[in-house]
Amino acid sequence: MGEEAGTLEEVNEPYLIMEGYIKRTAQGRVAMPNAYRKLGLKPPVGTQNELFG
């Protein structure tokens, strides 16, 4: 993207979390069902997102 990692974490990531597109977990960042729908994709079935979302 041409952005520094710090910029992505400080500017873009909070927006994506607020909009429900990603979630921070102990394993890292996870795409939420909203992200898949935004991209026109079907969210995976049986993922941890559905169990604990």
N, CA, C and O atoms as a Maestro MAE file, in Angstrom:
{
 s_m_m2io_version
 :::
 2.0.0
}

f_m_ct {
 s_m_title
 :::
 protein
 m_atom[212] {
  # First column is atom index #
  i_m_mmod_type
  r_m_x_coord
  r_m_y_coord
  r_m_z_coord
  i_m_residue_number
  s_m_chain_name
  s_m_pdb_residue_name
  s_m_pdb_atom_name
  i_m_atomic_number
  :::
  1 25 0.806 -1.186 0.000 1 A "MET " " N  " 7
  2 3 0.000 0.000 0.000 1 A "MET " " CA " 6
  3 2 0.854 1.256 0.000 1 A "MET " " C  " 6
  4 15 0.354 2.336 -0.315 1 A "MET " " O  " 8
  5 25 2.094 1.144 0.336 2 A "GLY " " N  " 7
  6 3 2.949 2.314 0.374 2 A "GLY " " CA " 6
  7 2 2.867 3.084 1.675 2 A "GLY " " C  " 6
  8 15 3.402 4.188 1.778 2 A "GLY " " O  " 8
  9 25 2.206 2.516 2.667 3 A "GLU " " N  " 7
  10 3 2.085 3.163 3.976 3 A "GLU " " CA " 6
  11 2 3.011 2.466 4.962 3 A "GLU " " C  " 6
  12 15 3.297 1.277 4.823 3 A "GLU " " O  " 8
  13 25 3.470 3.201 5.946 4 A "GLU " " N  " 7
  14 3 4.277 2.602 7.001 4 A "GLU " " CA " 6
  15 2 3.378 1.775 7.911 4 A "GLU " " C  " 6
  16 15 2.187 2.059 8.041 4 A "GLU " " O  " 8
  17 25 3.949 0.754 8.538 5 A "ALA " " N  " 7
  18 3 3.176 -0.125 9.413 5 A "ALA " " CA " 6
  19 2 2.510 0.661 10.539 5 A "ALA " " C  " 6
  20 15 1.364 0.385 10.893 5 A "ALA " " O  " 8
  21 25 3.207 1.623 11.095 6 A "GLY " " N  " 7
  22 3 2.636 2.428 12.179 6 A "GLY " " CA " 6
  23 2 1.401 3.189 11.742 6 A "GLY " " C  " 6
  24 15 0.446 3.317 12.508 6 A "GLY " " O  " 8
  25 25 1.408 3.695 10.522 7 A "THR " " N  " 7
  26 3 0.250 4.424 10.000 7 A "THR " " CA " 6
  27 2 -0.938 3.490 9.853 7 A "THR " " C  " 6
  28 15 -2.061 3.850 10.206 7 A "THR " " O  " 8
  29 25 -0.698 2.299 9.337 8 A "LEU " " N  " 7
  30 3 -1.785 1.338 9.182 8 A "LEU " " CA " 6
  31 2 -2.401 0.992 10.531 8 A "LEU " " C  " 6
  32 15 -3.624 0.933 10.657 8 A "LEU " " O  " 8
  33 25 -1.569 0.766 11.534 9 A "GLU " " N  " 7
  34 3 -2.065 0.388 12.852 9 A "GLU " " CA " 6
  35 2 -2.774 1.539 13.559 9 A "GLU " " C  " 6
  36 15 -3.743 1.310 14.282 9 A "GLU " " O  " 8
  37 25 -2.315 2.749 13.367 10 A "GLU " " N  " 7
  38 3 -2.864 3.895 14.092 10 A "GLU " " CA " 6
  39 2 -4.056 4.544 13.398 10 A "GLU " " C  " 6
  40 15 -4.921 5.108 14.067 10 A "GLU " " O  " 8
  41 25 -4.118 4.474 12.082 11 A "VAL " " N  " 7
  42 3 -5.163 5.168 11.337 11 A "VAL " " CA " 6
  43 2 -6.174 4.192 10.737 11 A "VAL " " C  " 6
  44 15 -7.373 4.313 10.986 11 A "VAL " " O  " 8
  45 25 -5.705 3.238 9.959 12 A "ASN " " N  " 7
  46 3 -6.607 2.349 9.232 12 A "ASN " " CA " 6
  47 2 -7.229 1.270 10.110 12 A "ASN " " C  " 6
  48 15 -8.422 0.988 10.002 12 A "ASN " " O  " 8
  49 25 -6.432 0.673 10.969 13 A "GLU " " N  " 7
  50 3 -6.930 -0.434 11.773 13 A "GLU " " CA " 6
  51 2 -8.092 -0.033 12.690 13 A "GLU " " C  " 6
  52 15 -9.083 -0.762 12.734 13 A "GLU " " O  " 8
  53 25 -8.027 1.075 13.416 14 A "PRO " " N  " 7
  54 3 -9.178 1.436 14.254 14 A "PRO " " CA " 6
  55 2 -10.470 1.603 13.453 14 A "PRO " " C  " 6
  56 15 -11.544 1.227 13.923 14 A "PRO " " O  " 8
  57 25 -10.369 2.161 12.255 15 A "TYR " " N  " 7
  58 3 -11.549 2.313 11.395 15 A "TYR " " CA " 6
  59 2 -12.115 0.940 11.018 15 A "TYR " " C  " 6
  60 15 -13.322 0.717 11.105 15 A "TYR " " O  " 8
  61 25 -11.243 0.029 10.602 16 A "LEU " " N  " 7
  62 3 -11.689 -1.299 10.193 16 A "LEU " " CA " 6
  63 2 -12.322 -2.060 11.356 16 A "LEU " " C  " 6
  64 15 -13.284 -2.802 11.160 16 A "LEU " " O  " 8
  65 25 -11.793 -1.883 12.554 17 A "ILE " " N  " 7
  66 3 -12.375 -2.512 13.740 17 A "ILE " " CA " 6
  67 2 -13.734 -1.887 14.045 17 A "ILE " " C  " 6
  68 15 -14.698 -2.603 14.312 17 A "ILE " " O  " 8
  69 25 -13.816 -0.564 14.007 18 A "MET " " N  " 7
  70 3 -15.050 0.150 14.313 18 A "MET " " CA " 6
  71 2 -16.169 -0.243 13.339 18 A "MET " " C  " 6
  72 15 -17.329 -0.352 13.737 18 A "MET " " O  " 8
  73 25 -15.826 -0.450 12.089 19 A "GLU " " N  " 7
  74 3 -16.818 -0.819 11.081 19 A "GLU " " CA " 6
  75 2 -17.145 -2.313 11.094 19 A "GLU " " C  " 6
  76 15 -18.033 -2.759 10.367 19 A "GLU " " O  " 8
  77 25 -16.437 -3.084 11.912 20 A "GLY " " N  " 7
  78 3 -16.710 -4.513 12.024 20 A "GLY " " CA " 6
  79 2 -16.102 -5.359 10.931 20 A "GLY " " C  " 6
  80 15 -16.573 -6.465 10.666 20 A "GLY " " O  " 8
  81 25 -15.048 -4.847 10.284 21 A "TYR " " N  " 7
  82 3 -14.397 -5.603 9.218 21 A "TYR " " CA " 6
  83 2 -13.299 -6.522 9.735 21 A "TYR " " C  " 6
  84 15 -13.080 -7.592 9.167 21 A "TYR " " O  " 8
  85 25 -12.608 -6.132 10.793 22 A "ILE " " N  " 7
  86 3 -11.572 -6.978 11.383 22 A "ILE " " CA " 6
  87 2 -11.711 -6.982 12.893 22 A "ILE " " C  " 6
  88 15 -12.381 -6.133 13.480 22 A "ILE " " O  " 8
  89 25 -11.060 -7.959 13.505 23 A "LYS " " N  " 7
  90 3 -11.048 -8.095 14.959 23 A "LYS " " CA " 6
  91 2 -9.637 -8.487 15.359 23 A "LYS " " C  " 6
  92 15 -9.008 -9.321 14.708 23 A "LYS " " O  " 8
  93 25 -9.144 -7.888 16.424 24 A "ARG " " N  " 7
  94 3 -7.827 -8.269 16.941 24 A "ARG " " CA " 6
  95 2 -8.011 -9.416 17.912 24 A "ARG " " C  " 6
  96 15 -8.853 -9.357 18.807 24 A "ARG " " O  " 8
  97 25 -7.218 -10.461 17.730 25 A "THR " " N  " 7
  98 3 -7.264 -11.625 18.610 25 A "THR " " CA " 6
  99 2 -5.849 -11.934 19.069 25 A "THR " " C  " 6
  100 15 -4.886 -11.318 18.614 25 A "THR " " O  " 8
  101 25 -5.738 -12.882 19.961 26 A "ALA " " N  " 7
  102 3 -4.419 -13.305 20.427 26 A "ALA " " CA " 6
  103 2 -3.597 -13.892 19.277 26 A "ALA " " C  " 6
  104 15 -2.367 -13.851 19.310 26 A "ALA " " O  " 8
  105 25 -4.271 -14.436 18.260 27 A "GLN " " N  " 7
  106 3 -3.591 -15.029 17.120 27 A "GLN " " CA " 6
  107 2 -3.276 -13.997 16.035 27 A "GLN " " C  " 6
  108 15 -2.572 -14.311 15.075 27 A "GLN " " O  " 8
  109 25 -3.780 -12.788 16.172 28 A "GLY " " N  " 7
  110 3 -3.563 -11.746 15.172 28 A "GLY " " CA " 6
  111 2 -4.880 -11.130 14.751 28 A "GLY " " C  " 6
  112 15 -5.864 -11.206 15.486 28 A "GLY " " O  " 8
  113 25 -4.910 -10.524 13.586 29 A "ARG " " N  " 7
  114 3 -6.133 -9.902 13.088 29 A "ARG " " CA " 6
  115 2 -6.928 -10.899 12.279 29 A "ARG " " C  " 6
  116 15 -6.374 -11.678 11.503 29 A "ARG " " O  " 8
  117 25 -8.252 -10.866 12.472 30 A "VAL " " N  " 7
  118 3 -9.145 -11.812 11.816 30 A "VAL " " CA " 6
  119 2 -10.183 -11.038 11.025 30 A "VAL " " C  " 6
  120 15 -10.769 -10.083 11.535 30 A "VAL " " O  " 8
  121 25 -10.416 -11.445 9.778 31 A "ALA " " N  " 7
  122 3 -11.469 -10.833 8.967 31 A "ALA " " CA " 6
  123 2 -12.822 -11.295 9.495 31 A "ALA " " C  " 6
  124 15 -13.040 -12.487 9.712 31 A "ALA " " O  " 8
  125 25 -13.723 -10.346 9.698 32 A "MET " " N  " 7
  126 3 -15.061 -10.630 10.189 32 A "MET " " CA " 6
  127 2 -16.018 -10.816 9.012 32 A "MET " " C  " 6
  128 15 -15.683 -10.437 7.890 32 A "MET " " O  " 8
  129 25 -17.194 -11.388 9.240 33 A "PRO " " N  " 7
  130 3 -18.161 -11.592 8.155 33 A "PRO " " CA " 6
  131 2 -18.465 -10.317 7.370 33 A "PRO " " C  " 6
  132 15 -18.673 -10.389 6.158 33 A "PRO " " O  " 8
  133 25 -18.498 -9.152 8.021 34 A "ASN " " N  " 7
  134 3 -18.746 -7.893 7.298 34 A "ASN " " CA " 6
  135 2 -17.704 -7.647 6.208 34 A "ASN " " C  " 6
  136 15 -18.033 -7.122 5.145 34 A "ASN " " O  " 8
  137 25 -16.466 -8.017 6.461 35 A "ALA " " N  " 7
  138 3 -15.402 -7.820 5.471 35 A "ALA " " CA " 6
  139 2 -15.653 -8.683 4.240 35 A "ALA " " C  " 6
  140 15 -15.502 -8.217 3.111 35 A "ALA " " O  " 8
  141 25 -16.034 -9.932 4.457 36 A "TYR " " N  " 7
  142 3 -16.321 -10.819 3.329 36 A "TYR " " CA " 6
  143 2 -17.488 -10.285 2.507 36 A "TYR " " C  " 6
  144 15 -17.431 -10.261 1.278 36 A "TYR " " O  " 8
  145 25 -18.554 -9.853 3.196 37 A "ARG " " N  " 7
  146 3 -19.720 -9.319 2.482 37 A "ARG " " CA " 6
  147 2 -19.363 -8.063 1.698 37 A "ARG " " C  " 6
  148 15 -19.833 -7.887 0.574 37 A "ARG " " O  " 8
  149 25 -18.541 -7.189 2.269 38 A "LYS " " N  " 7
  150 3 -18.128 -5.959 1.593 38 A "LYS " " CA " 6
  151 2 -17.393 -6.272 0.284 38 A "LYS " " C  " 6
  152 15 -17.510 -5.542 -0.700 38 A "LYS " " O  " 8
  153 25 -16.642 -7.363 0.297 39 A "LEU " " N  " 7
  154 3 -15.887 -7.774 -0.886 39 A "LEU " " CA " 6
  155 2 -16.707 -8.654 -1.831 39 A "LEU " " C  " 6
  156 15 -16.202 -9.108 -2.858 39 A "LEU " " O  " 8
  157 25 -17.972 -8.895 -1.479 40 A "GLY " " N  " 7
  158 3 -18.829 -9.713 -2.326 40 A "GLY " " CA " 6
  159 2 -18.555 -11.194 -2.198 40 A "GLY " " C  " 6
  160 15 -18.850 -11.965 -3.111 40 A "GLY " " O  " 8
  161 25 -17.990 -11.599 -1.066 41 A "LEU " " N  " 7
  162 3 -17.664 -12.999 -0.826 41 A "LEU " " CA " 6
  163 2 -18.563 -13.571 0.260 41 A "LEU " " C  " 6
  164 15 -19.108 -12.838 1.085 41 A "LEU " " O  " 8
  165 25 -18.707 -14.870 0.247 42 A "LYS " " N  " 7
  166 3 -19.483 -15.546 1.277 42 A "LYS " " CA " 6
  167 2 -18.571 -15.810 2.485 42 A "LYS " " C  " 6
  168 15 -17.496 -16.390 2.330 42 A "LYS " " O  " 8
  169 25 -18.993 -15.389 3.687 43 A "PRO " " N  " 7
  170 3 -18.160 -15.648 4.872 43 A "PRO " " CA " 6
  171 2 -17.994 -17.149 5.099 43 A "PRO " " C  " 6
  172 15 -18.919 -17.919 4.838 43 A "PRO " " O  " 8
  173 25 -16.838 -17.567 5.576 44 A "PRO " " N  " 7
  174 3 -16.635 -18.987 5.866 44 A "PRO " " CA " 6
  175 2 -17.610 -19.463 6.941 44 A "PRO " " C  " 6
  176 15 -17.981 -18.697 7.832 44 A "PRO " " O  " 8
  177 25 -18.017 -20.710 6.857 45 A "VAL " " N  " 7
  178 3 -18.948 -21.295 7.819 45 A "VAL " " CA " 6
  179 2 -18.161 -22.059 8.876 45 A "VAL " " C  " 6
  180 15 -17.165 -22.716 8.571 45 A "VAL " " O  " 8
  181 25 -18.618 -21.965 10.121 46 A "GLY " " N  " 7
  182 3 -17.999 -22.739 11.192 46 A "GLY " " CA " 6
  183 2 -16.696 -22.177 11.700 46 A "GLY " " C  " 6
  184 15 -15.888 -22.915 12.263 46 A "GLY " " O  " 8
  185 25 -16.467 -20.885 11.517 47 A "THR " " N  " 7
  186 3 -15.232 -20.283 12.004 47 A "THR " " CA " 6
  187 2 -15.419 -19.771 13.410 47 A "THR " " C  " 6
  188 15 -16.545 -19.679 13.899 47 A "THR " " O  " 8
  189 25 -14.346 -19.444 14.052 48 A "GLN " " N  " 7
  190 3 -14.383 -18.904 15.392 48 A "GLN " " CA " 6
  191 2 -15.153 -17.583 15.429 48 A "GLN " " C  " 6
  192 15 -15.746 -17.250 16.455 48 A "GLN " " O  " 8
  193 25 -15.154 -16.827 14.330 49 A "ASN " " N  " 7
  194 3 -15.892 -15.574 14.278 49 A "ASN " " CA " 6
  195 2 -17.360 -15.778 14.589 49 A "ASN " " C  " 6
  196 15 -17.966 -14.978 15.302 49 A "ASN " " O  " 8
  197 25 -17.934 -16.846 14.058 50 A "GLU " " N  " 7
  198 3 -19.355 -17.104 14.297 50 A "GLU " " CA " 6
  199 2 -19.609 -17.582 15.720 50 A "GLU " " C  " 6
  200 15 -20.647 -17.275 16.305 50 A "GLU " " O  " 8
  201 25 -18.673 -18.325 16.269 51 A "LEU " " N  " 7
  202 3 -18.863 -18.853 17.612 51 A "LEU " " CA " 6
  203 2 -18.766 -17.784 18.683 51 A "LEU " " C  " 6
  204 15 -19.507 -17.823 19.665 51 A "LEU " " O  " 8
  205 25 -17.865 -16.833 18.509 52 A "PHE " " N  " 7
  206 3 -17.608 -15.855 19.538 52 A "PHE " " CA " 6
  207 2 -17.876 -14.423 19.105 52 A "PHE " " C  " 6
  208 15 -17.672 -13.500 19.894 52 A "PHE " " O  " 8
  209 25 -18.336 -14.209 17.854 53 A "GLY " " N  " 7
  210 3 -18.532 -12.888 17.282 53 A "GLY " " CA " 6
  211 2 -19.416 -12.029 18.090 53 A "GLY " " C  " 6
  212 15 -19.669 -10.882 17.721 53 A "GLY " " O  " 8
  :::
 }
 m_bond[211] {
  # First column is bond index #
  i_m_from
  i_m_to
  i_m_order
  :::
  1 1 2 1
  2 2 3 1
  3 3 4 2
  4 3 5 1
  5 5 6 1
  6 6 7 1
  7 7 8 2
  8 7 9 1
  9 9 10 1
  10 10 11 1
  11 11 12 2
  12 11 13 1
  13 13 14 1
  14 14 15 1
  15 15 16 2
  16 15 17 1
  17 17 18 1
  18 18 19 1
  19 19 20 2
  20 19 21 1
  21 21 22 1
  22 22 23 1
  23 23 24 2
  24 23 25 1
  25 25 26 1
  26 26 27 1
  27 27 28 2
  28 27 29 1
  29 29 30 1
  30 30 31 1
  31 31 32 2
  32 31 33 1
  33 33 34 1
  34 34 35 1
  35 35 36 2
  36 35 37 1
  37 37 38 1
  38 38 39 1
  39 39 40 2
  40 39 41 1
  41 41 42 1
  42 42 43 1
  43 43 44 2
  44 43 45 1
  45 45 46 1
  46 46 47 1
  47 47 48 2
  48 47 49 1
  49 49 50 1
  50 50 51 1
  51 51 52 2
  52 51 53 1
  53 53 54 1
  54 54 55 1
  55 55 56 2
  56 55 57 1
  57 57 58 1
  58 58 59 1
  59 59 60 2
  60 59 61 1
  61 61 62 1
  62 62 63 1
  63 63 64 2
  64 63 65 1
  65 65 66 1
  66 66 67 1
  67 67 68 2
  68 67 69 1
  69 69 70 1
  70 70 71 1
  71 71 72 2
  72 71 73 1
  73 73 74 1
  74 74 75 1
  75 75 76 2
  76 75 77 1
  77 77 78 1
  78 78 79 1
  79 79 80 2
  80 79 81 1
  81 81 82 1
  82 82 83 1
  83 83 84 2
  84 83 85 1
  85 85 86 1
  86 86 87 1
  87 87 88 2
  88 87 89 1
  89 89 90 1
  90 90 91 1
  91 91 92 2
  92 91 93 1
  93 93 94 1
  94 94 95 1
  95 95 96 2
  96 95 97 1
  97 97 98 1
  98 98 99 1
  99 99 100 2
  100 99 101 1
  101 101 102 1
  102 102 103 1
  103 103 104 2
  104 103 105 1
  105 105 106 1
  106 106 107 1
  107 107 108 2
  108 107 109 1
  109 109 110 1
  110 110 111 1
  111 111 112 2
  112 111 113 1
  113 113 114 1
  114 114 115 1
  115 115 116 2
  116 115 117 1
  117 117 118 1
  118 118 119 1
  119 119 120 2
  120 119 121 1
  121 121 122 1
  122 122 123 1
  123 123 124 2
  124 123 125 1
  125 125 126 1
  126 126 127 1
  127 127 128 2
  128 127 129 1
  129 129 130 1
  130 130 131 1
  131 131 132 2
  132 131 133 1
  133 133 134 1
  134 134 135 1
  135 135 136 2
  136 135 137 1
  137 137 138 1
  138 138 139 1
  139 139 140 2
  140 139 141 1
  141 141 142 1
  142 142 143 1
  143 143 144 2
  144 143 145 1
  145 145 146 1
  146 146 147 1
  147 147 148 2
  148 147 149 1
  149 149 150 1
  150 150 151 1
  151 151 152 2
  152 151 153 1
  153 153 154 1
  154 154 155 1
  155 155 156 2
  156 155 157 1
  157 157 158 1
  158 158 159 1
  159 159 160 2
  160 159 161 1
  161 161 162 1
  162 162 163 1
  163 163 164 2
  164 163 165 1
  165 165 166 1
  166 166 167 1
  167 167 168 2
  168 167 169 1
  169 169 170 1
  170 170 171 1
  171 171 172 2
  172 171 173 1
  173 173 174 1
  174 174 175 1
  175 175 176 2
  176 175 177 1
  177 177 178 1
  178 178 179 1
  179 179 180 2
  180 179 181 1
  181 181 182 1
  182 182 183 1
  183 183 184 2
  184 183 185 1
  185 185 186 1
  186 186 187 1
  187 187 188 2
  188 187 189 1
  189 189 190 1
  190 190 191 1
  191 191 192 2
  192 191 193 1
  193 193 194 1
  194 194 195 1
  195 195 196 2
  196 195 197 1
  197 197 198 1
  198 198 199 1
  199 199 200 2
  200 199 201 1
  201 201 202 1
  202 202 203 1
  203 203 204 2
  204 203 205 1
  205 205 206 1
  206 206 207 1
  207 207 208 2
  208 207 209 1
  209 209 210 1
  210 210 211 1
  211 211 212 2
  :::
 }
}
